[in-house]
Amino acid sequence: MKGLSGNSNSLCRYLGWEFGFMGNSNWEIGKIDETTENIKDMNELTGKLFFHKDGDTKAELQKKAEDMVAKTLKWLDSQLRENGTHGFLVGKNLSVADITSYNALSCLIENGFASSVEGYPVLKAHTDRISNIPAIKRWVNSRPKTPF
């Protein structure tokens, strides 16, 4: 059997299926996919900003990134609120959507967008809650330190 490609969303979904984090219905699977794709769009733009060197176009890219971050955080916050008191982005259980959101927001906080996240206390609380899941906390504390 050949290995999987290095596409991070493909790997996340594969692992989500393997470990039970891809939802409990077709609707939940669709919402998880929607969430991870929205986050991917934001990450692609903020990632370009991180590596961009040209001063003239960097300001334009910064503005686009700020707009995308604001749009995505607002959408994630509404998803969390719409899902009710469960504390997860989709359904009643931890999913790839929650883990992807946690990872993205942690990176935003560490890379210059902390004030954007602070504007969404429910989403920030969700990120903090996911960060305190014992297995996630253990991994974050033991992994190699990288900017992403």
C-alpha positions, 0 to 999 in steps of 0.5 A: 500500500502506498502512503498518503500525500502530504496534503494536510486536509487529506491527512486530517480527514483520513485521521479523523475517519480513523479515530472517530472525529468526522461526525455522526451523520452525513450532515455533520461530515458536510459541516466539518468539511465546510469548516475545514475548507473555510479555515484552509482559505484563511490559512493560505492567505495568512501563510502568504503574508508570513512569507511575503517580503515585498514591502509595497504589496505586503501592506495590501496583502496584510489588509486582505489577510485581516479582512479574511481573518475577520470574516472567518472568525465571525463565521466560526463564532456563528457556527459555534453559537448555532451549535448550541451548548455542546461546546463544539463547532459541529455536533455533540462531540470533538471533531476535525473541525474543532481541532483544525479551528484550534490549530488555526486560532493558535497560529493566529494568536502566535503570529500577530493576530491575537487582537482579532481573536480576542474580539470573539470571546466564545471562540477564544473560550472554545480554543482554550477548551480544546487546548486543555484536552489532555492529549492535545495539551501533551502533544503541544507541550512536547512537539518541536516549536515551529511558527505554525 
